[in-house]
Amino acid sequence: MGIIQPTNKSVLALKGLHLYHTARSNCAARVRLLLEEKELAWTSHHIDLGKKENISEEYFGINPKGVVPTLVHDGEVVVESNDILVYLEENYPDPGFRDMPDSLQPEIDYWLQQSGDLHLPAIKTFQYYKINAALLPKTEEEEALYNKLQKDPDMAAFHSKHSQGKSFTEDDANGAIALLDAAFIMMNEAISDGGYIVGDAYTLADISWSPTITTLISGGFNFGPYPEVERWYETILERPQFQEAVIEWRKKATYAAGVDPTISGPAPATQN
Ligand SMILES: N[C@@H](CCC(=O)N[C@@H](CS)C(=O)NCC(=O)O)C(=O)O
């Protein structure tokens, strides 16, 4: 979606970079990671999904699907995490993570597209089946407000699957795992030259996908068949920027206690 016209006009006056985000959200974490990599100063507006802080007229007024993250930059409102990455690249090109030599940009864009397309049917479905549906039940009031505010049919259908005591089924989870396996077979192959997802350089492809690996590990996804992905993730884990933007923020989440995971670590809850 990229830049949108918000119905909540209060944000139009904001100056600088403001991020509406959640500590444990992998979509928000990829934006925090890029902000960290570019050493950009930003103001935090933490939205606690556990407390349903996203389910309000105000928040839907800056993010029509009621999800995190949302970036506000000098009053410009940008939604969809991978579009936010591209927006930041265009507005703060140095250091650059997309404008690569040798026409690598289409490949980077392919992985960004994959990360966006797989979020609802695969990543989010897997996490809700494993953890979040139980962790994020809505009260009747929250449910009614959500249904009133949510205009996106895919989001409404997704959340109706875990309403009124229902939950995601094993079939849902298996469908999600099949999609993820297909993506990780390709990613494992792409990384098998010992480098990053696209060639030898650390790019938006890595920035978009690495926080998602953290999230999937927390849900218990089996990365055993993807040793190159494991190796690559271990390398990314060593980046101080990743530690700050992803791991440290996950520790700040109040509603889900637990040790933060590494590729082989334990499995605390996550928000998606
Ligand atoms: N395609 C969106 C997905 C955003 C999304 O679903 N975010 C999750 C956290 S990772 C969220 O806000 N979930 C709350 C909800 O679905 O109500 C993006 O990339 O920004």
The ligand as an SDF file (V2000), in Angstrom:
LIG
                    3D

 20 19  0  0  0  0  0  0  0  0999 V2000
    1.3170   -7.0520    5.5960 N   0  0  0  0  0  0  0  0  0  0  0  0
    1.4220   -6.3210    6.8410 C   0  0  0  0  0  0  0  0  0  0  0  0
    1.1540   -7.2970    7.9570 C   0  0  0  0  0  0  0  0  0  0  0  0
    1.1830   -6.5970    9.3010 C   0  0  0  0  0  0  0  0  0  0  0  0
    0.7250   -7.5050   10.4320 C   0  0  0  0  0  0  0  0  0  0  0  0
   -0.1040   -8.4180   10.2460 O   0  0  0  0  0  0  0  0  0  0  0  0
    1.2410   -7.2150   11.6140 N   0  0  0  0  0  0  0  0  0  0  0  0
    0.9100   -7.9890   12.7600 C   0  0  0  0  0  0  0  0  0  0  0  0
    2.1280   -8.0630   13.6550 C   0  0  0  0  0  0  0  0  0  0  0  0
    3.4730   -8.9030   12.8120 S   0  0  0  0  0  0  0  0  0  0  0  0
   -0.2650   -7.3530   13.4760 C   0  0  0  0  0  0  0  0  0  0  0  0
   -0.3380   -6.1530   13.5920 O   0  0  0  0  0  0  0  0  0  0  0  0
   -1.2130   -8.1810   13.9740 N   0  0  0  0  0  0  0  0  0  0  0  0
   -2.3830   -7.7060   14.6460 C   0  0  0  0  0  0  0  0  0  0  0  0
   -3.6470   -8.1160   13.9580 C   0  0  0  0  0  0  0  0  0  0  0  0
   -3.6310   -8.8820   13.0000 O   0  0  0  0  0  0  0  0  0  0  0  0
   -4.7100   -7.6420   14.3860 O   0  0  0  0  0  0  0  0  0  0  0  0
    2.8040   -5.6800    6.9540 C   0  0  0  0  0  0  0  0  0  0  0  0
    3.7560   -6.2590    6.4560 O   0  0  0  0  0  0  0  0  0  0  0  0
    2.9140   -4.5790    7.5220 O   0  0  0  0  0  0  0  0  0  0  0  0
  1  2  1  0
  2  3  1  0
  2 18  1  0
  3  4  1  0
  4  5  1  0
  5  6  2  0
  5  7  1  0
  7  8  1  0
  8  9  1  0
  8 11  1  0
  9 10  1  0
 11 12  2  0
 11 13  1  0
 13 14  1  0
 14 15  1  0
 15 16  2  0
 15 17  1  0
 18 19  2  0
 18 20  1  0
M  END
$$$$
